[in-house]
Amino acid sequence: MAFSEILKQIRMKQNCTQEQFARELNVSFSTINRWENNHTAPSGLAKMRLLEYCKRNCVDDEILTELYKY
């Protein structure tokens, strides 16, 4: 599964808009939009924030497993 798809799944399961998700990860809305549309990839720091967010919000293990591949 592509990173963009994983990110979108996480956001949708948490019932967040791109703006809300961006605030949670301390990035801009446009950054989330570019990640979800596969225009750019997140930095190492951004990936760490995403993993921390997932752990705090009890994201499914299946999605976390996919996320760890990146």
Long-range contacts (C-beta under 8 A, 24 or more apart in sequence): 1-66, 2-38, 3-35, 3-38, 3-41, 3-42, 3-70, 4-35, 4-36, 4-37, 4-38, 6-63, 6-66, 6-67, 6-70, 7-32, 7-35, 7-36, 7-50, 8-36, 9-63, 10-50, 10-53, 10-54, 10-59, 10-63, 10-67, 11-36, 13-59, 13-60, 13-63, 14-57, 14-59, 24-53, 25-49, 25-50, 25-53
